[in-house]
């Protein structure tokens, strides 16, 4: 799917989700627990960026999703699609803390804490190492993409298939995240 299609879909989905969530009493800026008790200071800088020393626990659900994202190159195509679908839906939610956690690559995090960005960086590092071991990588990636699109069933079991499928899912997910980020940025300005 092309980026324009992701952009169109993200715009529609964000509009629909924002309407469903408009009655929720969510803050407009990302805030920490401490900030909820001391709301005297405000800044144009994201509160989540300003408060990077407090302890953070991603929670069991987000932790499981990040584990699955980090395993995208080793799990089934169907699982990878489902994980990226859930992550995309969460990224569309108009909650500022969730937005910061999932879509802000510059948010400072204490050592040992993960965000979607740090998990994706880990996967990219793994890709760079592992594709070196696949002969004719570009050709196999092309053929895998064609198989996934239903264009070429004769090459349905290529060497490195799970890795290549995961790489294609990751590429499409990154396009989707970029579209979501773009739409949410323009909706807030």
QUIKAMO-V628564 format. One record per backbone hydrogen bond with DSSP energy under -0.5 kcal/mol. CO is the residue of the C=O (numbers start at 1). NH is the residue of the N-H. If there is no record, write none. Layout:
BEGIN
co=CO nh=NH
co=CO nh=NH
END
This chain:
BEGIN
co=2 nh=6
co=3 nh=7
co=4 nh=8
co=5 nh=9
co=6 nh=10
co=7 nh=11
co=8 nh=12
co=9 nh=13
co=10 nh=14
co=11 nh=15
co=12 nh=16
co=13 nh=17
co=14 nh=18
co=15 nh=19
co=16 nh=20
co=17 nh=21
co=18 nh=22
co=19 nh=22
co=21 nh=24
co=24 nh=26
co=27 nh=96
co=30 nh=47
co=32 nh=36
co=33 nh=37
co=34 nh=37
co=34 nh=38
co=38 nh=41
co=46 nh=50
co=47 nh=51
co=50 nh=52
co=59 nh=63
co=60 nh=64
co=61 nh=65
co=62 nh=66
co=63 nh=67
co=64 nh=68
co=65 nh=69
co=66 nh=70
co=67 nh=71
co=69 nh=72
co=71 nh=74
co=71 nh=75
co=76 nh=80
co=77 nh=81
co=78 nh=82
co=79 nh=83
co=80 nh=84
co=81 nh=85
co=82 nh=86
co=83 nh=87
co=84 nh=88
co=85 nh=89
co=86 nh=90
co=87 nh=91
co=88 nh=92
co=89 nh=93
co=90 nh=93
co=94 nh=96
co=95 nh=99
co=96 nh=100
co=97 nh=101
co=98 nh=102
co=99 nh=103
co=99 nh=104
co=100 nh=104
co=101 nh=116
co=103 nh=105
co=104 nh=107
co=110 nh=113
co=115 nh=119
co=116 nh=120
co=117 nh=121
co=118 nh=122
co=119 nh=123
co=120 nh=124
co=121 nh=125
co=122 nh=126
co=123 nh=127
co=124 nh=128
co=125 nh=129
co=126 nh=130
co=127 nh=131
co=129 nh=132
co=130 nh=133
co=131 nh=134
co=133 nh=135
co=134 nh=137
co=136 nh=140
co=137 nh=141
co=138 nh=142
co=139 nh=143
co=140 nh=144
co=141 nh=145
co=142 nh=146
co=143 nh=147
co=144 nh=148
co=145 nh=149
co=146 nh=151
co=146 nh=152
co=147 nh=150
co=152 nh=155
co=153 nh=156
co=158 nh=161
co=160 nh=164
co=161 nh=165
co=162 nh=166
co=163 nh=167
co=164 nh=168
co=165 nh=169
co=166 nh=170
co=167 nh=171
co=168 nh=172
co=169 nh=173
co=170 nh=174
co=171 nh=175
co=172 nh=176
co=173 nh=177
co=174 nh=178
co=175 nh=179
co=176 nh=180
co=177 nh=181
co=178 nh=182
co=179 nh=183
co=180 nh=184
co=181 nh=185
co=182 nh=186
co=183 nh=187
co=184 nh=188
co=185 nh=189
END
